[in-house]
Amino acid sequence: MFRGPGPLPFDYESLLIKLGMLVGIIVVIYSALWILAELKVIPVILFAIFPQVVLLLIGIFIFYQAYNKYKR
């Protein structure tokens, strides 16, 4: 994707790919929960708690990336 001289340094390519995957997974899970809450399959409270879970996942992702950079 960013293989040559371009706008982003090479060491950010892996991070951007992982971040894109994380955002995609979060969007898919959020939309599935929204559909299930609208169909009354799951309680709305689970759908309401989901943003806090997303913040937790983002925090874990940031910590993991920082820890990996620290180990190098």
Biopython code that builds the backbone (N, CA, C, O; Angstrom):
import numpy as np
from Bio.PDB.StructureBuilder import StructureBuilder

atoms = [
    (1, "MET", "N", (0.820, -1.178, 0.000)),
    (1, "MET", "CA", (0.000, 0.000, 0.000)),
    (1, "MET", "C", (0.872, 1.252, 0.000)),
    (1, "MET", "O", (0.747, 2.068, -0.913)),
    (2, "PHE", "N", (1.737, 1.435, 0.973)),
    (2, "PHE", "CA", (2.629, 2.583, 1.024)),
    (2, "PHE", "C", (4.058, 2.080, 0.805)),
    (2, "PHE", "O", (4.899, 2.217, 1.693)),
    (3, "ARG", "N", (4.337, 1.513, -0.338)),
    (3, "ARG", "CA", (5.608, 0.839, -0.559)),
    (3, "ARG", "C", (6.723, 1.739, -1.078)),
    (3, "ARG", "O", (7.888, 1.352, -0.986)),
    (4, "GLY", "N", (6.442, 2.856, -1.589)),
    (4, "GLY", "CA", (7.492, 3.681, -2.160)),
    (4, "GLY", "C", (7.576, 5.014, -1.463)),
    (4, "GLY", "O", (7.000, 5.215, -0.393)),
    (5, "PRO", "N", (8.308, 5.930, -2.089)),
    (5, "PRO", "CA", (8.362, 7.267, -1.497)),
    (5, "PRO", "C", (6.973, 7.883, -1.557)),
    (5, "PRO", "O", (6.432, 8.130, -2.634)),
    (6, "GLY", "N", (6.429, 8.116, -0.423)),
    (6, "GLY", "CA", (5.062, 8.617, -0.362)),
    (6, "GLY", "C", (4.866, 9.492, 0.847)),
    (6, "GLY", "O", (5.834, 9.923, 1.473)),
    (7, "PRO", "N", (3.632, 9.754, 1.177)),
    (7, "PRO", "CA", (3.348, 10.696, 2.257)),
    (7, "PRO", "C", (3.582, 10.140, 3.658)),
    (7, "PRO", "O", (3.676, 10.915, 4.610)),
    (8, "LEU", "N", (3.678, 8.814, 3.810)),
    (8, "LEU", "CA", (3.798, 8.230, 5.145)),
    (8, "LEU", "C", (5.102, 7.454, 5.267)),
    (8, "LEU", "O", (5.500, 6.762, 4.331)),
    (9, "PRO", "N", (5.765, 7.562, 6.405)),
    (9, "PRO", "CA", (6.973, 6.758, 6.619)),
    (9, "PRO", "C", (6.629, 5.273, 6.684)),
    (9, "PRO", "O", (5.494, 4.899, 6.981)),
    (10, "PHE", "N", (7.620, 4.437, 6.404)),
    (10, "PHE", "CA", (7.394, 2.991, 6.342)),
    (10, "PHE", "C", (7.004, 2.400, 7.686)),
    (10, "PHE", "O", (6.260, 1.420, 7.725)),
    (11, "ASP", "N", (7.482, 2.963, 8.787)),
    (11, "ASP", "CA", (7.196, 2.367, 10.085)),
    (11, "ASP", "C", (5.757, 2.578, 10.536)),
    (11, "ASP", "O", (5.333, 1.967, 11.517)),
    (12, "TYR", "N", (5.002, 3.418, 9.855)),
    (12, "TYR", "CA", (3.601, 3.623, 10.210)),
    (12, "TYR", "C", (2.652, 2.753, 9.399)),
    (12, "TYR", "O", (1.454, 2.720, 9.681)),
    (13, "GLU", "N", (3.164, 2.055, 8.406)),
    (13, "GLU", "CA", (2.294, 1.239, 7.558)),
    (13, "GLU", "C", (1.593, 0.155, 8.366)),
    (13, "GLU", "O", (0.378, -0.013, 8.255)),
    (14, "SER", "N", (2.337, -0.572, 9.165)),
    (14, "SER", "CA", (1.765, -1.648, 9.973)),
    (14, "SER", "C", (0.747, -1.104, 10.964)),
    (14, "SER", "O", (-0.311, -1.698, 11.166)),
    (15, "LEU", "N", (1.069, 0.018, 11.573)),
    (15, "LEU", "CA", (0.155, 0.626, 12.544)),
    (15, "LEU", "C", (-1.145, 1.058, 11.877)),
    (15, "LEU", "O", (-2.222, 0.857, 12.438)),
    (16, "LEU", "N", (-1.060, 1.640, 10.705)),
    (16, "LEU", "CA", (-2.268, 2.076, 10.001)),
    (16, "LEU", "C", (-3.131, 0.899, 9.568)),
    (16, "LEU", "O", (-4.359, 0.979, 9.604)),
    (17, "ILE", "N", (-2.498, -0.183, 9.162)),
    (17, "ILE", "CA", (-3.259, -1.375, 8.775)),
    (17, "ILE", "C", (-3.997, -1.933, 9.994)),
    (17, "ILE", "O", (-5.178, -2.271, 9.901)),
    (18, "LYS", "N", (-3.316, -2.030, 11.124)),
    (18, "LYS", "CA", (-3.952, -2.532, 12.346)),
    (18, "LYS", "C", (-5.066, -1.605, 12.814)),
    (18, "LYS", "O", (-6.121, -2.068, 13.245)),
    (19, "LEU", "N", (-4.837, -0.313, 12.732)),
    (19, "LEU", "CA", (-5.859, 0.647, 13.137)),
    (19, "LEU", "C", (-7.084, 0.559, 12.226)),
    (19, "LEU", "O", (-8.219, 0.651, 12.695)),
    (20, "GLY", "N", (-6.854, 0.383, 10.935)),
    (20, "GLY", "CA", (-7.969, 0.219, 10.004)),
    (20, "GLY", "C", (-8.768, -1.039, 10.286)),
    (20, "GLY", "O", (-9.997, -1.034, 10.211)),
    (21, "MET", "N", (-8.069, -2.114, 10.610)),
    (21, "MET", "CA", (-8.766, -3.355, 10.952)),
    (21, "MET", "C", (-9.581, -3.176, 12.229)),
    (21, "MET", "O", (-10.711, -3.656, 12.309)),
    (22, "LEU", "N", (-9.026, -2.495, 13.225)),
    (22, "LEU", "CA", (-9.740, -2.266, 14.477)),
    (22, "LEU", "C", (-11.007, -1.440, 14.250)),
    (22, "LEU", "O", (-12.073, -1.766, 14.771)),
    (23, "VAL", "N", (-10.876, -0.383, 13.478)),
    (23, "VAL", "CA", (-12.048, 0.462, 13.193)),
    (23, "VAL", "C", (-13.102, -0.327, 12.423)),
    (23, "VAL", "O", (-14.293, -0.205, 12.710)),
    (24, "GLY", "N", (-12.687, -1.128, 11.456)),
    (24, "GLY", "CA", (-13.637, -1.934, 10.694)),
    (24, "GLY", "C", (-14.374, -2.939, 11.559)),
    (24, "GLY", "O", (-15.586, -3.109, 11.427)),
    (25, "ILE", "N", (-13.654, -3.597, 12.435)),
    (25, "ILE", "CA", (-14.278, -4.571, 13.329)),
    (25, "ILE", "C", (-15.267, -3.881, 14.260)),
    (25, "ILE", "O", (-16.357, -4.399, 14.502)),
    (26, "ILE", "N", (-14.894, -2.710, 14.785)),
    (26, "ILE", "CA", (-15.781, -1.977, 15.680)),
    (26, "ILE", "C", (-17.055, -1.562, 14.960)),
    (26, "ILE", "O", (-18.145, -1.664, 15.523)),
    (27, "VAL", "N", (-16.933, -1.094, 13.722)),
    (27, "VAL", "CA", (-18.120, -0.679, 12.964)),
    (27, "VAL", "C", (-19.043, -1.867, 12.713)),
    (27, "VAL", "O", (-20.261, -1.736, 12.837)),
    (28, "VAL", "N", (-18.486, -3.016, 12.365)),
    (28, "VAL", "CA", (-19.299, -4.207, 12.112)),
    (28, "VAL", "C", (-20.021, -4.652, 13.389)),
    (28, "VAL", "O", (-21.214, -4.952, 13.355)),
    (29, "ILE", "N", (-19.309, -4.692, 14.497)),
    (29, "ILE", "CA", (-19.937, -5.109, 15.752)),
    (29, "ILE", "C", (-21.021, -4.120, 16.173)),
    (29, "ILE", "O", (-22.101, -4.525, 16.604)),
    (30, "TYR", "N", (-20.736, -2.829, 16.049)),
    (30, "TYR", "CA", (-21.706, -1.807, 16.435)),
    (30, "TYR", "C", (-22.974, -1.896, 15.591)),
    (30, "TYR", "O", (-24.085, -1.788, 16.111)),
    (31, "SER", "N", (-22.799, -2.095, 14.284)),
    (31, "SER", "CA", (-23.984, -2.188, 13.426)),
    (31, "SER", "C", (-24.788, -3.454, 13.719)),
    (31, "SER", "O", (-26.018, -3.429, 13.686)),
    (32, "ALA", "N", (-24.098, -4.563, 14.005)),
    (32, "ALA", "CA", (-24.815, -5.794, 14.344)),
    (32, "ALA", "C", (-25.596, -5.624, 15.654)),
    (32, "ALA", "O", (-26.739, -6.067, 15.761)),
    (33, "LEU", "N", (-24.976, -4.987, 16.639)),
    (33, "LEU", "CA", (-25.686, -4.748, 17.897)),
    (33, "LEU", "C", (-26.876, -3.815, 17.703)),
    (33, "LEU", "O", (-27.925, -4.001, 18.321)),
    (34, "TRP", "N", (-26.715, -2.828, 16.858)),
    (34, "TRP", "CA", (-27.808, -1.888, 16.590)),
    (34, "TRP", "C", (-28.989, -2.614, 15.950)),
    (34, "TRP", "O", (-30.138, -2.397, 16.334)),
    (35, "ILE", "N", (-28.706, -3.467, 14.984)),
    (35, "ILE", "CA", (-29.770, -4.232, 14.328)),
    (35, "ILE", "C", (-30.463, -5.144, 15.330)),
    (35, "ILE", "O", (-31.692, -5.213, 15.356)),
    (36, "LEU", "N", (-29.695, -5.840, 16.149)),
    (36, "LEU", "CA", (-30.290, -6.743, 17.139)),
    (36, "LEU", "C", (-31.101, -5.980, 18.180)),
    (36, "LEU", "O", (-32.129, -6.474, 18.643)),
    (37, "ALA", "N", (-30.652, -4.777, 18.556)),
    (37, "ALA", "CA", (-31.421, -3.983, 19.520)),
    (37, "ALA", "C", (-32.720, -3.476, 18.889)),
    (37, "ALA", "O", (-33.752, -3.440, 19.559)),
    (38, "GLU", "N", (-32.685, -3.090, 17.629)),
    (38, "GLU", "CA", (-33.899, -2.625, 16.949)),
    (38, "GLU", "C", (-34.909, -3.754, 16.770)),
    (38, "GLU", "O", (-36.116, -3.515, 16.800)),
    (39, "LEU", "N", (-34.426, -4.976, 16.584)),
    (39, "LEU", "CA", (-35.316, -6.128, 16.429)),
    (39, "LEU", "C", (-35.765, -6.701, 17.774)),
    (39, "LEU", "O", (-36.493, -7.693, 17.826)),
    (40, "LYS", "N", (-35.325, -6.068, 18.853)),
    (40, "LYS", "CA", (-35.660, -6.487, 20.225)),
    (40, "LYS", "C", (-35.152, -7.899, 20.540)),
    (40, "LYS", "O", (-35.737, -8.613, 21.354)),
    (41, "VAL", "N", (-34.055, -8.288, 19.884)),
    (41, "VAL", "CA", (-33.447, -9.591, 20.163)),
    (41, "VAL", "C", (-32.580, -9.495, 21.413)),
    (41, "VAL", "O", (-32.541, -10.419, 22.226)),
    (42, "ILE", "N", (-31.887, -8.370, 21.558)),
    (42, "ILE", "CA", (-31.068, -8.143, 22.752)),
    (42, "ILE", "C", (-31.620, -6.916, 23.471)),
    (42, "ILE", "O", (-32.251, -6.060, 22.850)),
    (43, "PRO", "N", (-31.385, -6.832, 24.766)),
    (43, "PRO", "CA", (-31.827, -5.633, 25.485)),
    (43, "PRO", "C", (-31.068, -4.395, 24.999)),
    (43, "PRO", "O", (-29.908, -4.488, 24.596)),
    (44, "VAL", "N", (-31.715, -3.265, 25.040)),
    (44, "VAL", "CA", (-31.108, -2.022, 24.578)),
    (44, "VAL", "C", (-29.925, -1.638, 25.461)),
    (44, "VAL", "O", (-29.037, -0.908, 25.021)),
    (45, "ILE", "N", (-29.905, -2.122, 26.698)),
    (45, "ILE", "CA", (-28.810, -1.792, 27.607)),
    (45, "ILE", "C", (-27.465, -2.292, 27.075)),
    (45, "ILE", "O", (-26.445, -1.625, 27.253)),
    (46, "LEU", "N", (-27.453, -3.456, 26.426)),
    (46, "LEU", "CA", (-26.206, -3.958, 25.835)),
    (46, "LEU", "C", (-25.718, -3.033, 24.727)),
    (46, "LEU", "O", (-24.518, -2.804, 24.579)),
    (47, "PHE", "N", (-26.645, -2.513, 23.962)),
    (47, "PHE", "CA", (-26.295, -1.576, 22.906)),
    (47, "PHE", "C", (-25.797, -0.262, 23.498)),
    (47, "PHE", "O", (-24.908, 0.375, 22.933)),
    (48, "ALA", "N", (-26.358, 0.142, 24.618)),
    (48, "ALA", "CA", (-25.950, 1.396, 25.253)),
    (48, "ALA", "C", (-24.574, 1.289, 25.898)),
    (48, "ALA", "O", (-23.860, 2.288, 25.982)),
    (49, "ILE", "N", (-24.187, 0.110, 26.351)),
    (49, "ILE", "CA", (-22.888, -0.098, 26.999)),
    (49, "ILE", "C", (-21.766, -0.213, 25.965)),
    (49, "ILE", "O", (-20.596, -0.042, 26.310)),
    (50, "PHE", "N", (-22.096, -0.494, 24.727)),
    (50, "PHE", "CA", (-21.079, -0.767, 23.721)),
    (50, "PHE", "C", (-20.054, 0.350, 23.544)),
    (50, "PHE", "O", (-18.876, 0.031, 23.384)),
    (51, "PRO", "N", (-20.414, 1.646, 23.561)),
    (51, "PRO", "CA", (-19.366, 2.673, 23.410)),
    (51, "PRO", "C", (-18.274, 2.601, 24.476)),
    (51, "PRO", "O", (-17.116, 2.898, 24.181)),
    (52, "GLN", "N", (-18.611, 2.218, 25.695)),
    (52, "GLN", "CA", (-17.590, 2.072, 26.725)),
    (52, "GLN", "C", (-16.665, 0.902, 26.405)),
    (52, "GLN", "O", (-15.465, 0.967, 26.670)),
    (53, "VAL", "N", (-17.215, -0.161, 25.840)),
    (53, "VAL", "CA", (-16.398, -1.303, 25.443)),
    (53, "VAL", "C", (-15.457, -0.891, 24.316)),
    (53, "VAL", "O", (-14.304, -1.321, 24.282)),
    (54, "VAL", "N", (-15.939, -0.066, 23.397)),
    (54, "VAL", "CA", (-15.098, 0.418, 22.308)),
    (54, "VAL", "C", (-13.939, 1.238, 22.860)),
    (54, "VAL", "O", (-12.801, 1.074, 22.421)),
    (55, "LEU", "N", (-14.213, 2.114, 23.812)),
    (55, "LEU", "CA", (-13.139, 2.896, 24.423)),
    (55, "LEU", "C", (-12.113, 1.993, 25.096)),
    (55, "LEU", "O", (-10.913, 2.256, 25.026)),
    (56, "LEU", "N", (-12.574, 0.945, 25.738)),
    (56, "LEU", "CA", (-11.665, -0.002, 26.369)),
    (56, "LEU", "C", (-10.798, -0.689, 25.327)),
    (56, "LEU", "O", (-9.591, -0.826, 25.528)),
    (57, "LEU", "N", (-11.385, -1.122, 24.220)),
    (57, "LEU", "CA", (-10.605, -1.765, 23.158)),
    (57, "LEU", "C", (-9.584, -0.813, 22.547)),
    (57, "LEU", "O", (-8.455, -1.215, 22.266)),
    (58, "ILE", "N", (-9.962, 0.425, 22.343)),
    (58, "ILE", "CA", (-9.031, 1.405, 21.796)),
    (58, "ILE", "C", (-7.892, 1.653, 22.780)),
    (58, "ILE", "O", (-6.737, 1.772, 22.369)),
    (59, "GLY", "N", (-8.198, 1.731, 24.057)),
    (59, "GLY", "CA", (-7.153, 1.898, 25.067)),
    (59, "GLY", "C", (-6.194, 0.724, 25.098)),
    (59, "GLY", "O", (-4.983, 0.917, 25.204)),
    (60, "ILE", "N", (-6.716, -0.484, 25.008)),
    (60, "ILE", "CA", (-5.864, -1.671, 24.982)),
    (60, "ILE", "C", (-4.994, -1.663, 23.727)),
    (60, "ILE", "O", (-3.817, -2.017, 23.791)),
    (61, "PHE", "N", (-5.554, -1.265, 22.596)),
    (61, "PHE", "CA", (-4.799, -1.204, 21.351)),
    (61, "PHE", "C", (-3.662, -0.187, 21.456)),
    (61, "PHE", "O", (-2.538, -0.470, 21.039)),
    (62, "ILE", "N", (-3.940, 0.975, 21.999)),
    (62, "ILE", "CA", (-2.902, 2.003, 22.136)),
    (62, "ILE", "C", (-1.804, 1.531, 23.082)),
    (62, "ILE", "O", (-0.620, 1.722, 22.804)),
    (63, "PHE", "N", (-2.189, 0.918, 24.195)),
    (63, "PHE", "CA", (-1.191, 0.393, 25.121)),
    (63, "PHE", "C", (-0.336, -0.681, 24.469)),
    (63, "PHE", "O", (0.882, -0.698, 24.646)),
    (64, "TYR", "N", (-0.961, -1.574, 23.722)),
    (64, "TYR", "CA", (-0.232, -2.648, 23.053)),
    (64, "TYR", "C", (0.771, -2.088, 22.047)),
    (64, "TYR", "O", (1.909, -2.554, 21.979)),
    (65, "GLN", "N", (0.357, -1.094, 21.268)),
    (65, "GLN", "CA", (1.262, -0.492, 20.291)),
    (65, "GLN", "C", (2.420, 0.220, 20.984)),
    (65, "GLN", "O", (3.566, 0.120, 20.546)),
    (66, "ALA", "N", (2.120, 0.939, 22.063)),
    (66, "ALA", "CA", (3.183, 1.630, 22.792)),
    (66, "ALA", "C", (4.146, 0.644, 23.427)),
    (66, "ALA", "O", (5.353, 0.885, 23.435)),
    (67, "TYR", "N", (3.647, -0.446, 23.953)),
    (67, "TYR", "CA", (4.498, -1.468, 24.555)),
    (67, "TYR", "C", (5.394, -2.118, 23.510)),
    (67, "TYR", "O", (6.571, -2.366, 23.773)),
    (68, "ASN", "N", (4.851, -2.398, 22.327)),
    (68, "ASN", "CA", (5.669, -2.976, 21.262)),
    (68, "ASN", "C", (6.760, -2.020, 20.811)),
    (68, "ASN", "O", (7.886, -2.448, 20.558)),
    (69, "LYS", "N", (6.448, -0.725, 20.705)),
    (69, "LYS", "CA", (7.470, 0.255, 20.332)),
    (69, "LYS", "C", (8.531, 0.364, 21.414)),
    (69, "LYS", "O", (9.709, 0.554, 21.112)),
    (70, "TYR", "N", (8.118, 0.244, 22.687)),
    (70, "TYR", "CA", (9.063, 0.328, 23.798)),
    (70, "TYR", "C", (10.018, -0.861, 23.790)),
    (70, "TYR", "O", (11.202, -0.707, 24.091)),
    (71, "LYS", "N", (9.516, -2.040, 23.450)),
    (71, "LYS", "CA", (10.351, -3.246, 23.439)),
    (71, "LYS", "C", (11.402, -3.206, 22.332)),
    (71, "LYS", "O", (12.453, -3.834, 22.466)),
    (72, "ARG", "N", (11.144, -2.486, 21.250)),
    (72, "ARG", "CA", (12.111, -2.419, 20.146)),
    (72, "ARG", "C", (13.240, -1.531, 20.440)),
    (72, "ARG", "O", (14.134, -1.373, 19.608)),
]
sb = StructureBuilder()
sb.init_structure("model")
sb.init_model(0)
sb.init_chain("A")
sb.init_seg("    ")
for serial, (resi, resn, name, xyz) in enumerate(atoms, 1):
    if name == "N":
        sb.init_residue(resn, " ", resi, " ")
    sb.init_atom(name, np.array(xyz, "f"), 0.0, 1.0, " ", f" {name:<3s}", serial, name[0])
structure = sb.get_structure()
